[in-house]
Amino acid sequence: MRAGRLRDRVTLRRQTNIETGKGGYTQAWTTVVGMERIHAEVIGQSGRESVIASTLQGVATYQINIRFRSGETAPQAKDQIIWHAPGGDVELNVIAPPVDRYGTRVELQIFADTSTPQGA
C-alpha cells in the first residue's frame, strides 16, 4: 500500500457498555485505542435517498482503505468511523466486515455510509 494514497484521517469508534454507578449500564461510543486519527484513503462510492425516521434523507456510501489491523483494533461491522474531512467531521457507519481483498495482510477495505448510527 502506497503511503501517498493515505491522505485522509479517520477515527474508529466502538459502542461499549459504561457503568451508571447504580448497578446498570448505558451504551456510548468510545474511541478504539490506537485508532485515533489514523491515515486512510476515503473514496465516495454512491449516493441515494432513504426514509429514515419518517423523513427522506440522502445517504452516501464510502470505501475506506487503511493499513491492515488485527485483533482488538481491527474494525468490525457495527463500528463507527469519524472521517476528519476538510469541511468538518463526518460520521460513517460501517456496513460490512472489513475485507483483506488480496489476502496480503497489508490493506483493509471498509465500506461505510452516512445512514442513522447503529444503536440509535
OpenMM code with the backbone's topology and positions (N, CA, C; nanometers):
from openmm import Vec3, app, unit

residues = "MET ARG ALA GLY ARG LEU ARG ASP ARG VAL THR LEU ARG ARG GLN THR ASN ILE GLU THR GLY LYS GLY GLY TYR THR GLN ALA TRP THR THR VAL VAL GLY MET GLU ARG ILE HIS ALA GLU VAL ILE GLY GLN SER GLY ARG GLU SER VAL ILE ALA SER THR LEU GLN GLY VAL ALA THR TYR GLN ILE ASN ILE ARG PHE ARG SER GLY GLU THR ALA PRO GLN ALA LYS ASP GLN ILE ILE TRP HIS ALA PRO GLY GLY ASP VAL GLU LEU ASN VAL ILE ALA PRO PRO VAL ASP ARG TYR GLY THR ARG VAL GLU LEU GLN ILE PHE ALA ASP THR SER THR PRO GLN GLY ALA".split()
positions = [
    Vec3(0.0846, -0.1170, 0.0000),
    Vec3(0.0000, 0.0000, 0.0000),
    Vec3(0.0893, 0.1237, 0.0000),
    Vec3(0.0686, 0.2085, -0.0962),
    Vec3(0.1497, 0.3293, -0.1071),
    Vec3(0.1007, 0.4355, -0.0093),
    Vec3(0.1926, 0.4943, 0.0651),
    Vec3(0.1577, 0.5939, 0.1661),
    Vec3(0.0951, 0.7182, 0.1044),
    Vec3(0.1263, 0.7515, -0.0202),
    Vec3(0.0719, 0.8696, -0.0848),
    Vec3(-0.0791, 0.8689, -0.0983),
    Vec3(-0.1395, 0.7511, -0.0997),
    Vec3(-0.2854, 0.7402, -0.1108),
    Vec3(-0.3554, 0.7736, 0.0206),
    Vec3(-0.2850, 0.7626, 0.1322),
    Vec3(-0.3456, 0.7778, 0.2645),
    Vec3(-0.3443, 0.9242, 0.3087),
    Vec3(-0.4253, 1.0056, 0.2441),
    Vec3(-0.4249, 1.1496, 0.2698),
    Vec3(-0.5318, 1.1940, 0.3686),
    Vec3(-0.6240, 1.1089, 0.4003),
    Vec3(-0.7318, 1.1433, 0.4926),
    Vec3(-0.6991, 1.0912, 0.6320),
    Vec3(-0.7736, 1.1412, 0.7316),
    Vec3(-0.7594, 1.0929, 0.8686),
    Vec3(-0.8959, 1.0438, 0.9158),
    Vec3(-0.8966, 0.9288, 0.9833),
    Vec3(-1.0204, 0.8732, 1.0369),
    Vec3(-0.9964, 0.8253, 1.1802),
    Vec3(-1.1051, 0.8196, 1.2566),
    Vec3(-1.1026, 0.7671, 1.3933),
    Vec3(-1.2064, 0.6571, 1.4014),
    Vec3(-1.1695, 0.5439, 1.4595),
    Vec3(-1.2608, 0.4301, 1.4744),
    Vec3(-1.3230, 0.4342, 1.6133),
    Vec3(-1.4576, 0.4278, 1.6181),
    Vec3(-1.5290, 0.4249, 1.7457),
    Vec3(-1.6107, 0.2961, 1.7551),
    Vec3(-1.6251, 0.2472, 1.8776),
    Vec3(-1.6984, 0.1230, 1.9033),
    Vec3(-1.7978, 0.1478, 2.0160),
    Vec3(-1.9148, 0.0878, 2.0047),
    Vec3(-2.0159, 0.1028, 2.1081),
    Vec3(-1.9809, 0.0123, 2.2254),
    Vec3(-1.9735, 0.0696, 2.3463),
    Vec3(-1.9372, -0.0065, 2.4654),
    Vec3(-2.0379, 0.0206, 2.5762),
    Vec3(-2.0420, -0.0700, 2.6731),
    Vec3(-2.1273, -0.0529, 2.7906),
    Vec3(-2.0479, 0.0199, 2.8987),
    Vec3(-2.1070, 0.1248, 2.9553),
    Vec3(-2.0437, 0.2022, 3.0614),
    Vec3(-2.1326, 0.1936, 3.1837),
    Vec3(-2.0717, 0.1631, 3.2995),
    Vec3(-2.1486, 0.1516, 3.4234),
    Vec3(-2.2085, 0.2862, 3.4625),
    Vec3(-2.3329, 0.2822, 3.5098),
    Vec3(-2.4012, 0.4049, 3.5511),
    Vec3(-2.3744, 0.4376, 3.6973),
    Vec3(-2.3185, 0.3431, 3.7728),
    Vec3(-2.2952, 0.3653, 3.9149),
    Vec3(-2.4124, 0.3228, 4.0007),
    Vec3(-2.5205, 0.2822, 3.9368),
    Vec3(-2.6398, 0.2381, 4.0090),
    Vec3(-2.6699, 0.0924, 3.9786),
    Vec3(-2.5681, 0.0203, 3.9332),
    Vec3(-2.5847, -0.1209, 3.9019),
    Vec3(-2.6259, -0.1478, 3.7592),
    Vec3(-2.6421, -0.0456, 3.6791),
    Vec3(-2.6839, -0.0623, 3.5403),
    Vec3(-2.5754, -0.0189, 3.4433),
    Vec3(-2.6093, -0.0244, 3.3168),
    Vec3(-2.5164, 0.0139, 3.2116),
    Vec3(-2.5858, 0.1058, 3.1118),
    Vec3(-2.5078, 0.1878, 3.0479),
    Vec3(-2.5554, 0.2689, 2.9373),
    Vec3(-2.4574, 0.2496, 2.8219),
    Vec3(-2.5053, 0.2627, 2.7002),
    Vec3(-2.4177, 0.2434, 2.5854),
    Vec3(-2.3686, 0.3772, 2.5336),
    Vec3(-2.2400, 0.3799, 2.4963),
    Vec3(-2.1799, 0.5027, 2.4437),
    Vec3(-2.0736, 0.4648, 2.3409),
    Vec3(-2.0447, 0.5587, 2.2495),
    Vec3(-1.9398, 0.5378, 2.1505),
    Vec3(-1.8072, 0.5806, 2.2114),
    Vec3(-1.7075, 0.4918, 2.2091),
    Vec3(-1.5743, 0.5237, 2.2592),
    Vec3(-1.4717, 0.4960, 2.1505),
    Vec3(-1.3661, 0.5750, 2.1497),
    Vec3(-1.2601, 0.5588, 2.0505),
    Vec3(-1.1803, 0.4328, 2.0813),
    Vec3(-1.1547, 0.3533, 1.9794),
    Vec3(-1.0742, 0.2319, 1.9951),
    Vec3(-0.9285, 0.2741, 2.0144),
    Vec3(-0.8622, 0.2166, 2.1143),
    Vec3(-0.7242, 0.2522, 2.1463),
    Vec3(-0.6345, 0.2305, 2.0244),
    Vec3(-0.5563, 0.3302, 1.9908),
    Vec3(-0.4646, 0.3217, 1.8778),
    Vec3(-0.5289, 0.3490, 1.7431),
    Vec3(-0.6568, 0.3866, 1.7417),
    Vec3(-0.7274, 0.4086, 1.6153),
    Vec3(-0.7812, 0.5512, 1.6059),
    Vec3(-0.7088, 0.6463, 1.6633),
    Vec3(-0.7499, 0.7856, 1.6572),
    Vec3(-0.6667, 0.8602, 1.5532),
    Vec3(-0.7373, 0.9222, 1.4589),
    Vec3(-0.6753, 0.9999, 1.3511),
    Vec3(-0.5675, 0.9203, 1.2762),
    Vec3(-0.6043, 0.7992, 1.2346),
    Vec3(-0.5112, 0.7180, 1.1568),
    Vec3(-0.5199, 0.7572, 1.0094),
    Vec3(-0.4160, 0.7283, 0.9348),
    Vec3(-0.4113, 0.7590, 0.7922),
    Vec3(-0.5048, 0.6659, 0.7167),
    Vec3(-0.5769, 0.7211, 0.6206),
    Vec3(-0.6725, 0.6420, 0.5424),
    Vec3(-0.6929, 0.7069, 0.4064),
    Vec3(-0.7533, 0.6284, 0.3178),
    Vec3(-0.7975, 0.6788, 0.1882),
    Vec3(-0.9494, 0.6650, 0.1861),
    Vec3(-1.0204, 0.7759, 0.1711),
    Vec3(-1.1665, 0.7746, 0.1700),
    Vec3(-1.2133, 0.8085, 0.0290),
    Vec3(-1.2923, 0.7160, -0.0300),
    Vec3(-1.3382, 0.7303, -0.1680),
    Vec3(-1.4912, 0.7242, -0.1691),
    Vec3(-1.5549, 0.8266, -0.2220),
    Vec3(-1.7007, 0.8259, -0.2356),
    Vec3(-1.7430, 0.7229, -0.3393),
    Vec3(-1.8443, 0.6422, -0.3067),
    Vec3(-1.8891, 0.5352, -0.3957),
    Vec3(-2.0223, 0.5667, -0.4627),
    Vec3(-2.1225, 0.6013, -0.3819),
    Vec3(-2.2552, 0.6247, -0.4382),
    Vec3(-2.3385, 0.7078, -0.3412),
    Vec3(-2.4537, 0.7516, -0.3894),
    Vec3(-2.5476, 0.8238, -0.3068),
    Vec3(-2.6885, 0.7792, -0.3393),
    Vec3(-2.7771, 0.7902, -0.2425),
    Vec3(-2.9165, 0.7515, -0.2634),
    Vec3(-3.0020, 0.8257, -0.1618),
    Vec3(-3.1311, 0.8151, -0.1765),
    Vec3(-3.2230, 0.8716, -0.0787),
    Vec3(-3.2905, 0.7581, -0.0059),
    Vec3(-3.3126, 0.7774, 0.1248),
    Vec3(-3.3720, 0.6742, 0.2063),
    Vec3(-3.4644, 0.7395, 0.3086),
    Vec3(-3.5701, 0.6688, 0.3476),
    Vec3(-3.6602, 0.7193, 0.4502),
    Vec3(-3.6043, 0.6762, 0.5847),
    Vec3(-3.5597, 0.7744, 0.6634),
    Vec3(-3.5039, 0.7493, 0.7958),
    Vec3(-3.5828, 0.8336, 0.8943),
    Vec3(-3.6416, 0.7686, 0.9941),
    Vec3(-3.7234, 0.8361, 1.0953),
    Vec3(-3.8344, 0.9185, 1.0292),
    Vec3(-3.9026, 0.8579, 0.9326),
    Vec3(-4.0152, 0.9186, 0.8611),
    Vec3(-3.9776, 1.0438, 0.7827),
    Vec3(-3.8497, 1.0565, 0.7495),
    Vec3(-3.8015, 1.1716, 0.6736),
    Vec3(-3.7128, 1.1231, 0.5596),
    Vec3(-3.7301, 1.1809, 0.4420),
    Vec3(-3.6456, 1.1462, 0.3284),
    Vec3(-3.5090, 1.2128, 0.3454),
    Vec3(-3.4020, 1.1307, 0.3505),
    Vec3(-3.2674, 1.1827, 0.3720),
    Vec3(-3.1719, 1.1238, 0.2696),
    Vec3(-3.0684, 1.1984, 0.2376),
    Vec3(-2.9646, 1.1492, 0.1481),
    Vec3(-2.8669, 1.0615, 0.2247),
    Vec3(-2.8261, 0.9515, 0.1621),
    Vec3(-2.7296, 0.8601, 0.2223),
    Vec3(-2.6158, 0.8390, 0.1227),
    Vec3(-2.4936, 0.8663, 0.1656),
    Vec3(-2.3757, 0.8474, 0.0809),
    Vec3(-2.2968, 0.7259, 0.1295),
    Vec3(-2.2411, 0.6491, 0.0366),
    Vec3(-2.1602, 0.5319, 0.0690),
    Vec3(-2.0155, 0.5606, 0.0332),
    Vec3(-1.9240, 0.5190, 0.1213),
    Vec3(-1.7815, 0.5426, 0.1030),
    Vec3(-1.7023, 0.4139, 0.1158),
    Vec3(-1.5913, 0.4073, 0.0437),
    Vec3(-1.4934, 0.3000, 0.0597),
    Vec3(-1.3757, 0.3613, 0.1348),
    Vec3(-1.3340, 0.2970, 0.2429),
    Vec3(-1.2238, 0.3477, 0.3250),
    Vec3(-1.1138, 0.2427, 0.3257),
    Vec3(-0.9950, 0.2807, 0.2840),
    Vec3(-0.8803, 0.1905, 0.2838),
    Vec3(-0.7834, 0.2333, 0.3925),
    Vec3(-0.7454, 0.1373, 0.4789),
    Vec3(-0.6483, 0.1639, 0.5850),
    Vec3(-0.5441, 0.0534, 0.5846),
    Vec3(-0.4353, 0.0762, 0.6562),
    Vec3(-0.3362, -0.0299, 0.6722),
    Vec3(-0.3986, -0.1435, 0.7522),
    Vec3(-0.3493, -0.2664, 0.7298),
    Vec3(-0.4058, -0.3855, 0.7929),
    Vec3(-0.3990, -0.3759, 0.9449),
    Vec3(-0.5056, -0.4143, 1.0113),
    Vec3(-0.5138, -0.4226, 1.1571),
    Vec3(-0.5738, -0.5577, 1.1929),
    Vec3(-0.5313, -0.6136, 1.3053),
    Vec3(-0.5912, -0.7388, 1.3512),
    Vec3(-0.6154, -0.7287, 1.5014),
    Vec3(-0.6864, -0.8236, 1.5555),
    Vec3(-0.7134, -0.8253, 1.6990),
    Vec3(-0.8145, -0.7203, 1.7405),
    Vec3(-0.7916, -0.6599, 1.8572),
    Vec3(-0.8853, -0.5626, 1.9143),
    Vec3(-0.8978, -0.4352, 1.8321),
    Vec3(-0.7941, -0.3983, 1.7575),
    Vec3(-0.8002, -0.2730, 1.6816),
    Vec3(-0.8590, -0.2902, 1.5422),
    Vec3(-0.8900, -0.4123, 1.5024),
    Vec3(-0.9485, -0.4351, 1.3701),
    Vec3(-1.0925, -0.3841, 1.3683),
    Vec3(-1.1311, -0.3101, 1.2651),
    Vec3(-1.2698, -0.2625, 1.2554),
    Vec3(-1.3678, -0.3791, 1.2478),
    Vec3(-1.4885, -0.3569, 1.2999),
    Vec3(-1.5938, -0.4575, 1.2961),
    Vec3(-1.7147, -0.3994, 1.2247),
    Vec3(-1.8092, -0.4858, 1.1916),
    Vec3(-1.9236, -0.4448, 1.1104),
    Vec3(-2.0150, -0.3436, 1.1781),
    Vec3(-2.0168, -0.3340, 1.3100),
    Vec3(-2.1068, -0.2396, 1.3771),
    Vec3(-2.0330, -0.1212, 1.4361),
    Vec3(-1.9128, -0.0940, 1.3889),
    Vec3(-1.8353, 0.0199, 1.4369),
    Vec3(-1.8769, 0.1465, 1.3652),
    Vec3(-1.8224, 0.2558, 1.4113),
    Vec3(-1.8468, 0.3859, 1.3507),
    Vec3(-1.7116, 0.4479, 1.3182),
    Vec3(-1.7040, 0.5154, 1.2066),
    Vec3(-1.5806, 0.5819, 1.1656),
    Vec3(-1.6087, 0.7306, 1.1553),
    Vec3(-1.5229, 0.8096, 1.2175),
    Vec3(-1.5316, 0.9541, 1.2046),
    Vec3(-1.4276, 0.9955, 1.1019),
    Vec3(-1.4741, 1.0485, 0.9897),
    Vec3(-1.3845, 1.0962, 0.8846),
    Vec3(-1.3593, 1.2437, 0.9105),
    Vec3(-1.2346, 1.2786, 0.9354),
    Vec3(-1.1963, 1.4173, 0.9616),
    Vec3(-1.1736, 1.4854, 0.8267),
    Vec3(-1.2838, 1.5161, 0.7596),
    Vec3(-1.2811, 1.5744, 0.6248),
    Vec3(-1.2453, 1.7225, 0.6338),
    Vec3(-1.1959, 1.7797, 0.5243),
    Vec3(-1.1602, 1.9219, 0.5249),
    Vec3(-1.2771, 2.0141, 0.5612),
    Vec3(-1.3992, 1.9758, 0.5273),
    Vec3(-1.5157, 2.0578, 0.5570),
    Vec3(-1.5754, 2.0338, 0.6942),
    Vec3(-1.5214, 1.9417, 0.7700),
    Vec3(-1.5734, 1.9081, 0.9029),
    Vec3(-1.5866, 1.7577, 0.9184),
    Vec3(-1.6033, 1.7124, 1.0417),
    Vec3(-1.6126, 1.5693, 1.0702),
    Vec3(-1.7415, 1.5097, 1.0155),
    Vec3(-1.7301, 1.3876, 0.9608),
    Vec3(-1.8437, 1.3150, 0.9048),
    Vec3(-1.8525, 1.1803, 0.9749),
    Vec3(-1.9692, 1.1475, 1.0326),
    Vec3(-1.9904, 1.0177, 1.0971),
    Vec3(-2.0316, 0.9161, 0.9919),
    Vec3(-1.9558, 0.8077, 0.9835),
    Vec3(-1.9854, 0.6998, 0.8894),
    Vec3(-2.0080, 0.5716, 0.9681),
    Vec3(-2.1041, 0.4923, 0.9257),
    Vec3(-2.1361, 0.3661, 0.9915),
    Vec3(-2.0878, 0.2512, 0.9055),
    Vec3(-2.0044, 0.1654, 0.9625),
    Vec3(-1.9518, 0.0504, 0.8895),
    Vec3(-2.0683, -0.0417, 0.8583),
    Vec3(-2.0831, -0.0803, 0.7301),
    Vec3(-2.1998, -0.1583, 0.6888),
    Vec3(-2.1662, -0.3032, 0.6568),
    Vec3(-2.0380, -0.3386, 0.6570),
    Vec3(-1.9975, -0.4764, 0.6291),
    Vec3(-1.8616, -0.5013, 0.6957),
    Vec3(-1.8299, -0.6264, 0.7260),
    Vec3(-1.6985, -0.6544, 0.7844),
    Vec3(-1.5865, -0.6104, 0.6899),
    Vec3(-1.4751, -0.5606, 0.7439),
    Vec3(-1.3615, -0.5202, 0.6602),
    Vec3(-1.3078, -0.6379, 0.5806),
    Vec3(-1.2511, -0.6087, 0.4644),
    Vec3(-1.2033, -0.7130, 0.3748),
    Vec3(-1.0551, -0.6919, 0.3447),
    Vec3(-0.9769, -0.7996, 0.3560),
    Vec3(-0.8379, -0.8004, 0.3086),
    Vec3(-0.8457, -0.8604, 0.1688),
    Vec3(-0.8782, -0.7762, 0.0700),
    Vec3(-0.9164, -0.8273, -0.0614),
    Vec3(-0.8073, -0.9019, -0.1353),
    Vec3(-0.6803, -0.8781, -0.1047),
    Vec3(-0.5725, -0.9500, -0.1721),
    Vec3(-0.5134, -1.0605, -0.0848),
    Vec3(-0.5529, -1.0664, 0.0427),
    Vec3(-0.5022, -1.1683, 0.1337),
    Vec3(-0.3564, -1.1486, 0.1713),
    Vec3(-0.3061, -1.0259, 0.1581),
    Vec3(-0.1644, -0.9992, 0.1843),
    Vec3(-0.1393, -0.9404, 0.3228),
    Vec3(-0.2461, -0.9125, 0.3996),
    Vec3(-0.2342, -0.8520, 0.5322),
    Vec3(-0.1635, -0.7166, 0.5265),
    Vec3(-0.1891, -0.6414, 0.4195),
    Vec3(-0.1294, -0.5099, 0.4022),
    Vec3(-0.2362, -0.4009, 0.4130),
    Vec3(-0.3542, -0.4274, 0.3592),
    Vec3(-0.4573, -0.3250, 0.3481),
    Vec3(-0.5937, -0.3827, 0.3834),
    Vec3(-0.6762, -0.3024, 0.4516),
    Vec3(-0.8149, -0.3389, 0.4776),
    Vec3(-0.9052, -0.2442, 0.4023),
    Vec3(-1.0087, -0.2996, 0.3427),
    Vec3(-1.1085, -0.2217, 0.2697),
    Vec3(-1.2374, -0.2252, 0.3510),
    Vec3(-1.2901, -0.1072, 0.3822),
    Vec3(-1.4087, -0.0950, 0.4659),
    Vec3(-1.5144, -0.0166, 0.3882),
    Vec3(-1.6387, -0.0621, 0.3941),
    Vec3(-1.7488, 0.0128, 0.3333),
    Vec3(-1.8349, 0.0703, 0.4448),
    Vec3(-1.8653, 0.2004, 0.4345),
    Vec3(-1.9433, 0.2696, 0.5365),
    Vec3(-2.0360, 0.3691, 0.4679),
    Vec3(-2.1436, 0.4066, 0.5414),
    Vec3(-2.2355, 0.5050, 0.4858),
    Vec3(-2.2793, 0.6043, 0.5914),
    Vec3(-2.3554, 0.7046, 0.5485),
    Vec3(-2.3962, 0.8127, 0.6366),
    Vec3(-2.5371, 0.7920, 0.6942),
    Vec3(-2.5871, 0.6701, 0.6920),
    Vec3(-2.7217, 0.6436, 0.7456),
    Vec3(-2.7234, 0.6619, 0.8965),
    Vec3(-2.8393, 0.6436, 0.9567),
    Vec3(-2.8545, 0.6585, 1.1013),
    Vec3(-2.7581, 0.5670, 1.1751),
    Vec3(-2.6895, 0.6149, 1.2793),
    Vec3(-2.5927, 0.5319, 1.3513),
    Vec3(-2.6558, 0.4055, 1.4098),
    Vec3(-2.5774, 0.2985, 1.4135),
    Vec3(-2.6228, 0.1751, 1.4746),
    Vec3(-2.6521, 0.2016, 1.6221),
    Vec3(-2.7569, 0.1409, 1.6717),
    Vec3(-2.7913, 0.1562, 1.8123),
    Vec3(-2.8666, 0.2849, 1.8442),
    Vec3(-2.8928, 0.3668, 1.7430),
    Vec3(-2.9625, 0.4938, 1.7697),
    Vec3(-3.1121, 0.4736, 1.7696),
] * unit.nanometer
topology = app.Topology()
chain = topology.addChain("A")
for resn in residues:
    res = topology.addResidue(resn, chain)
    for name in ("N", "CA", "C"):
        topology.addAtom(name, app.Element.getBySymbol(name[0]), res)
